[in-house]
Amino acid sequence: MTPREPLRPVGYDDAADRVRLLDQRKLPAVETWLELETAEQVADAIRTLAVRGAPAIGVAAAYGVAVEARRGASPERLREASRLIASARPTAVNLAWAVARMSRRLEAGPAALLAEAHAIRDEDEASCRRMGALGAPLLPRGARVLTHCNAGALATAGYGTALGLVRAAVEAGNPVTVFADETRPFFQGARLTAWELQRDGIPVTVLTDGMAGWLMQRGEISCVVVGSDRIAANGDVCNKIGTYALAVLARHHGLPFYVAAPWSTVDLATARGADIPIEERGADEVVRINGALIAPEGVPARYPAFDVTPAALVTAIVTERGVADGDLAAALRRLAGA
Ligand SMILES: CSC[C@H]1O[C@H](OP(=O)(O)O)[C@H](O)[C@@H]1O
């Protein structure tokens, strides 16, 4: 089977000076690309989950600043554009990290800003591939890996974080398979993880979000591998809502619980998970599917988009700088100095 073109959801059209985003709201039904020219358009794409996933959001943000510069924005406009993009979503630290990195170069001119955005993109995919190489040996031969949400190529510049470990294991000849939690209410697992793994020929089975415990009880899950949106200095891991429940179940059933995230997701300035801002999204995203109500009109709903898994429930954190395990706070401090 001819290998498919690697999946890279964020790009830049140098000739037209446009940011290109694979519209993840439309997958798996159709592959359509957004062609964006302003910070407002990029911020809206991040806010509405056209692009999502901590690293991918950071790459999109970087190109959102770069495209403004390439289209002649004044220094004041660039600062305003940066603030606007950074405010699009509160939880994934990669967004603020990428905007801050671009802001340090605002005076360097359009060409330098575009080069910085390209570097952020290239570094992220390289980090994902490095994490894959470091993390794949953690997966037993023929492992049945449970994932939550989408921490694949679609959530990054390419290759993926959690799914990067899966890809690297398969490339090394380990026939791992994946159980993908559908991950309500945006269905990142059913729509995105299943799509990208099927595209790569990696066996994937979709689960509803409540099935993991039963499969663990029956010995059908080998380990859990997830991504992250922000990792606090003490090793607490913020990730898609439902992750914490999986960590508790994994601990109860004696299964490894791995987190894969680039160093740009580690936030040593945030001491512990309780300090991480958790995005609350609209109730309509819970009670409507494709616009159709699935609950009685007027019944309230909650949508905290993330939760926090205490470091004590995390077996190891795989970063491109190395694998943190044991005392995660101490291990992260060591990797910070790496
Ligand atoms: C590789 S980070 C992916 C991370 O981002 C997802 O959230 P969202 O789809 O709302 O951006 C989820 O938490 C994934 O684990």
The ligand as a Tripos MOL2 file, in Angstrom:
@<TRIPOS>MOLECULE
LIG
   15    15     1     0     0
SMALL
NO_CHARGES

@<TRIPOS>ATOM
      1 C1         -2.0360   16.8630   21.5100 C.3       1 LIG1
      2 S1         -2.9820   17.8710   22.5200 S.3       1 LIG1
      3 C2         -4.5690   17.2820   22.1900 C.3       1 LIG1
      4 C3         -5.5100   17.6400   23.2900 C.3       1 LIG1
      5 O1         -6.3460   18.7570   22.9150 O.3       1 LIG1
      6 C4         -7.6800   18.3070   22.9530 C.3       1 LIG1
      7 O2         -8.6060   19.2900   23.3210 O.3       1 LIG1
      8 P1         -9.4200   20.0680   22.1650 P.3       1 LIG1
      9 O3         -9.8030   19.0570   21.1340 O.co2     1 LIG1
     10 O4        -10.6180   20.6550   22.9160 O.co2     1 LIG1
     11 O5         -8.4820   21.1420   21.6580 O.co2     1 LIG1
     12 C5         -7.6540   17.1990   23.9670 C.3       1 LIG1
     13 O6         -7.5490   17.6810   25.2880 O.3       1 LIG1
     14 C6         -6.4200   16.4810   23.5290 C.3       1 LIG1
     15 O7         -5.8620   15.5680   24.4300 O.3       1 LIG1
@<TRIPOS>BOND
     1     1     2 1
     2     2     3 1
     3     3     4 1
     4     4     5 1
     5     4    14 1
     6     5     6 1
     7     6     7 1
     8     6    12 1
     9     7     8 1
    10     8     9 2
    11     8    10 1
    12     8    11 1
    13    12    13 1
    14    12    14 1
    15    14    15 1
@<TRIPOS>SUBSTRUCTURE
     1 LIG1         1 GROUP 0 **** ****
